[in-house]
Amino acid sequence: MNYDAIIIGGGAAGLFCAITAGKRGKKVLVIEHNQEVGRKIIISGGGRCNFTNLNVTAENFISQNPHFCKSALAGFTPQDFIELVRRYKIAYYEKTLGQLFCRESSRQIVDMLLTECSKAKVQIMTGCSVTGVSCNGDYQVETNQGTFSAAKLIVACGGLSFPKIGATGFGYDIARQFGLKIVETRPSLVALVMEGKAYTPLAGVTMEVIASSGEQSFRENIVFTHRGMSGPAVLQISNYWRAGDPVSFHLTPETDVVKHLTANRASRKNLNNVLAEIMPQRFAAAFAEREFDNKPLYQMNDREFDQLIEKLNGWQVKFSTTEGYDRAEVTLGGVSTNELSSKTMESKKVAGLFFVGEVVDVTGWLGGYNFQWAWASGFAAGNAI
């Protein structure tokens, strides 16, 4: 069968691209290798889907070309998606920092997208695996359910994160097949594994910090794990961390630590008890013992006292690796933005070939930014088909 466009991947970007093109009267086929579309949408946000963020700007994205995402993000804004959500009477709420979540279930977003696809007469084939792609005028897509052709091909099959729900590098393979460059990929928005001895007994302890790597800082919670650290602050900083570089943690952002410690300078209380007044007790005990032998403050000389303040304001932690693609929310890197039009997502070299969503070298912060990129890039391509 002949189509105006074939979209490989029935995730957020692929479905939104299909809806946009279908509304314009285009005959569109979505091919999804899972048995259902939107698997990543369903599991996102703890099952409530952090579907966008009120504060989206280009500064919230990582790419070799930091300006690339501006055009698409301007063409389809968070408010545009919110209006669609409201039309479907999906209740939502703002959690923190502009993050919008479904009040009930992420399946509401998938159902909304499927209804929009139906209205736009989009054809969806699930359980359909692509075995080969070629181009001889039109694009030929060979699958386990037959061969399909179209004038336009949109690659929307995501990155390498969450292989357990079917993520593969197939989108990168198609890009390479047609001569497009790939920016090196690595796990993104992912927990980090401590170098050396982890704080294993602290697993589950959470605390608010300012995490910094290079020039980037995030003030959010960290959560200790059996192997290292997770939590929003660590996931955010994982996008900027490089192996071998320490991550700095300001451990008491709510407290003037100099004032607090100076007031206790003559105290006979052990250090852990002084610190437990301004941070979680279990962490205070482990930190005091490992870093300063848990001696009372009055026994510290001036150099040790200064070191204590320095460590509380900038605790340096080395990480050996990430928890990998199995635990990563998205993939950093992907199809080079130098290869694509920022207005349409079409390849500059290969007419009719588009890349949208996570497969592109545009990665958002934690907090709904990657979904907004999916909607915006899909919308841009859908209007160009």
N, C-alpha and C positions, 0 to 999 in steps of 0.2 A: 504494500500500500504506500502511496505517496502522501507526504505531509509537507506543510510549510516549514515546520520545525520539529526536530526530535530533541528532547531534553533527557540526558542521562543523569538520573538522580532525582529521587522524589523526596528530598529534604526541604528545608525552609526556602532556600534560594531557588531550587528547581521548580517547586510548586508555585512560588510567587511569580516567577518568570512565565510559567505556563498560563497562569490566570491573566496576567497583563497582556500577553500576546493573544490569548483566546478572546478576551474582551474586544480586541481590535479586529476580530473576525478571522484570525489565523487558525489553520487546522494544525493542532498540536498533539504530539504523543509524548507522554512521560514514561520513561522506562526505569523501573525500580527493582533491584535484585532481591531485596527483602520481601517478605510476604505482606508487609504493610508499609505505607509511606510514613514519613515523619517520625521514625524511631528515635532520633536524637531529640526532637522536639518533646516527645512524650516523657523521656527520662530527665529532661533538663529542669533546673531549678527545684530539685527535690520533688519532681512530679507536678510542679506548678508553673513552669515555663516563665523565666524572666525574659519576656518577649521584646522589650526595648528599654531604653533609658531616656529620661527627660532631658539629659544634659549632653547629648551627643555632639562632639566636635571632631575634626580631623586629628586633634591632639590626643584623642583616646585610642588611636590605632597605631600599629607598628607596621612599617613597610619600608623597603629600600627607597621608595619614592613616597615621602610623607604627604605629598599633595594629591596623589592619585585618587584617593577616596572622596575628595571634596565635591566633585561634580555629582556623583551618584547620591551622596548623602544629602546634597541640596535638592536633588530632584525628587526624593521621597524621604520625608522627615518622620521622626517619631510620632508627631501629631497626626500625620496621615495614617499611620498604622493604628494609632489609638482610636481614630474615628471609625475605622473598620471594626475594631473590637467592640466599640460601643454600639455599632449598628446591629451586631449579633448579640447584644445584651450580655456580654461576658463580663462578670464582675471582676475587678482587679484592684490592686492596692499598691501604694509605694512603700517599699520595705525600708531601704536607706539609700542615700546618695543618688536619688532619681531612679532607682531600679523598680520597674513595674512587673508584678507577678499576677497570674491568675489567682483569684481567691479560692477557686474550687480545684480545677484540674487542667493540666496542660493538654489533655485530649480535646478540650474545647477549642483550642487553637487549631489542632489538626482537623477537627470536624468543620470548623469555619473555612479552612483552606479547601477542603474537599467539596464543600457546598459551592464555594466560589468557582472551583474547577468545573463542577457540574453545570453551573450557570453559563460558564464560558465555553461549554462543549469540549472540554479538554479530555482526551482519552488517556487513561492511566493503565499501565500493565505492571502488575506486581509479580514477584517470583520470576522475573525476567532477567536473565544474565546476559550481558553483552560479551560476545566472543571475539568480535573484530570490528574495526571501523575503517572505511576507505572512502576516498573521494574521487569521483570521475565525473565532474560536472556537479552532480548531486552527491550528498553524503549517503553512503550505504552502511547501515548498522546491522550487523549479524548478531542474532541472539539465539537462545535455546528455544524460542517460540517463533522463529522465522526471521527473515531479513526485511528491513524497512528502509525507506529512502526519504530524504527531505532536502530541501534547498539549504536549510540552516541546521547547524548542530550546536547545541548548548551543553557544555560539560558542567554539571552541577553535582558531582559525586563526592564532594567533601575532601577531607584530608585523611590523616592516618590515626587520629585519635578515636578511642573506643572501638578497637577491632572486634570486640565481642558483639557489637551490634552491626557488624558487617563493613566497617571502614577499611578501605584499601587504598593503595597508591595508583589506582587505575586512571584517575584524572590526569596525574602527572605523566603516565605512560602515553596517553593520547597526545598531550602537549609535546612530548619528546618526539613522538611519531611524526608530527607535523613541523618539527624543527624549532619549537619554542623553548626558550631557556627556563630553567627552574631554579629559583632561589633555594638554597639548602634548607631542608626542613628539620624541625626538632619539636619535641613535645612542648606545649604551651599551656599556661594556666594549670600548673601541675605542682604537686607536693615535691619537696626537696629532701634528699637523703644526706644526713650529717656525715662529715668526714670524721673518722676516728670513732670515739665512744659517744653514742647518742644518749639523750636524756630519757632512756626507755621507761624508767619508773614514772615519768611525768605524762605518759600517754593519756590524752584526753584533757589535759590542763589547757585552758584558754586564757589569753590576756591581750589587752589592747596595747599596741606598740606603734612606732613609726619605723617601717622597714625601708632601707635604702640600698640601692646598688647603682654605682655611677652617679649620675645626676638625678635619678628618678627616686621618688619617695612615696610611700603610701601609708596612711594612718588607718589601720583596721586591726582586726583580731588575728592572732596566730593561734594554732592548735598544735600541741606537741603530739607526735606519733611515735610508734615503736622504733622507727628508723630515722626520724628527723622532725620536720615541721610541715604543717599544712595550714589551712585557714586562709581567709581572703587576702591578708597582707602578703603571705608567702606566694600564693597563686599569682597575684599581681606582679610581684617582683621577679617571678620565674621568667617572665618575658624579657627581662633586661639582664638577668644574671648570666655570667659566663663561667664555665668550669675553671676553677683555680682562683677566682675572685671571691673574697669574703662578702657576706651580706652584713650590713650594720643595723642593729636594732636599738632604738631609743626605748628603754624598758619602762619608763615612767612618764609618758607624755602629759598626764594629768597633774603631775606633782613637781614642784620646785625642789628637786632632789638635794641641791646644795643647802637650802634652808632646812629641809627635814633632817638631813644628816648632821648638820652643824648644831641643831637643837638637841641632838642625841650624842654629841661628841664625847661627853663625859659619862655616857651611860655604861652600866655594867651588863646590860642585856647583850646576849649574843647577837651577832649581825643578822642572823635569820629572823629573829624576833623584831628587830628594827625594820627590816625590809618587808616583813609580812604586813606591816601597817599600810604599805603603799603598793603591794603586788600580791598575787596569789600565794598562799602560805607554802604550798608544795614546791613552787618554783623558787621562792625565797630561800627555803632550806637547801635545795639542791645547788643553787647558784652560790650561796654563802659558803657552803662546804667545799665545792669544787674550785671556786675562784679565790677564796680568802681563808680557808681552813676554819671558817665560822668563828673567828675570834671576836670578842667584844670590841666595840668601837674605841673604848678608852685605851685599848692595847695597841691600836694602830698608830704608826708614826705618820708624819705629814705626807710622806711619799705614798704610803699605802692608802691613806685617806683620799688623796688626789686620784690615785688609780681606781679606787672604788667609784668615785663620781664619774670618772672618764668611762668606765665600763658600763655604768648604768645609763649614761647618755649615748653610748655608742658601742654596745656589745658586739664584737666581731665574731661571726660564726662562719666556718668554712663548710661547704657542702661538696660532696663528691660527684653526685649525679642527681637526676630527677627520678621520679617514680615511673617514668616511661609513658608511652602512648596509651597503655591500658588505663591509666589514671588521668591522663591529660584531657582537659575539656575541649581544646582545639589544637590545631597544628600551626606552628609558626613557619613562615616561608611559603613556598608554592610557586605557581606560575608567575613569572616575572611581570610586573606592571609595565615594564618597558615594551613588552610585546603586545599590549592591549590598548585600545582606546578607552580613555577614562570616562567618556560620555556614553559609550555603547557596550563596553566589555568585549567588543569584537577584536579578533586578532588583526594586527596591522599587516601581517604577512599573508595570512590565509583567509580569503574572503568567505564569509558565512560561518566561521568557527568562533564560538563565544565561550568564555569561562566566567562563572559567577560563584559567589559565596566563598566558602573556606578554601577551595582549591587554589584561589588567587593569593598572592603574597600581600594580603591585608589581614591583619589580626587585631581584634579589639581587646580592650581590657575586660576584666570580669565585670558583669553587671548589666547584661542585655545588649552590649555594643555589638557583639558578633551576630546576634539575630538582626539587629538593625542593618548591619552590612549585608546580610542575606536578603532582606526585603529590598533594600535600596539597589543592590547590584542586579538582583533579579528583575526589578522594575525597569532599570536602565536597559537591560538586554531585551526584555519583553517588548519594549517600545521601539526597538531597533530592528526587530525581526520582520 
